[in-house]
Amino acid sequence: MHKTDNKKNKLPLIDLIKAQSIWYLINFLIIFFQSYTSPDKLPYMKEIYFLIFNIIGQGLFVSCLLYWTTMIYELSFVELGINFDNFFNSLKLGLKISNPFFIGIIIIHLILTAEHITPLIIITDLDQLALSLLYFLLLFIAYLFPAFSKELFYRGFIYYQFKKFYGLRLGFIISLIYYTVSYLDFRLSSLLLHFIMGLITTYLYHKTNSLLASIIFRSTYQASLTLYLFSFSNWQF
């Protein structure tokens, strides 16, 4: 019993390394299979393969993480942020935060030229805008599960453990720094972008005690950048 309590009270470094290594491995395999097995000659097949491998890979990671956290750490779904008690409030907050970001990405798309961006669709008139909204909805739905996987890991598990071990404020800061540097991209622009993204999603999780709002925002984030700025191949994470 004492051993179990110790595991529930802190996150051993070796366990953190194991979990992060599995995360890196899954994402490496997704990129590897997407790069070397998707057919080049069929239109949009690379993009479809990317989504397929992303969803399958993240599904395997979620299965492992849920088993590990619920069976070994004995955490409940509620402790992991899989909480639907305030579903509509979390949904409303997620949409409220996501809408300005989504509109801002469209404005950036209209301002930048093709030399600076590689979008899936270029908006030239209202018909193209309407078509892009349909594509966005499809991408948003497709990215929900990968977004759930990332939020479950970094917010539901990592932030929860840091908060439990170091306290609310210090745990928030440490988990945010950890999330930012875990991308292993130390360019100033990338660090700033990941820091802001982590700040928003961690705040949404802290505010609602649920992953729903942060999942909605992350899915909006990924779908918007993919569709309007970077396509699939130029924005892997």
Buried (B, 14 or more C-beta within 10 A) or exposed (E): EEEEEEBBEEBEEEBBEEBBEBBEEBBEBBBEBBBEEBEEEEEEEBBBBBBBBBBBBBBEBBEBBBEBBBEEBEBEEEBBBBBEEBEEBBBBBBBEBBEEBBEEBBEBBEEEEEEEBBBBBBBEEEEEEEEBEEBBEEBBEBBBBBBBBBBBBBBBBBBBBBBBEBEEEEBBEBBBEBBBEBBEEEEEEBBEBBBEBBBBBBBBBBBBEBBBBBBBBBBBBBBBBBBBBBBBBEEEE
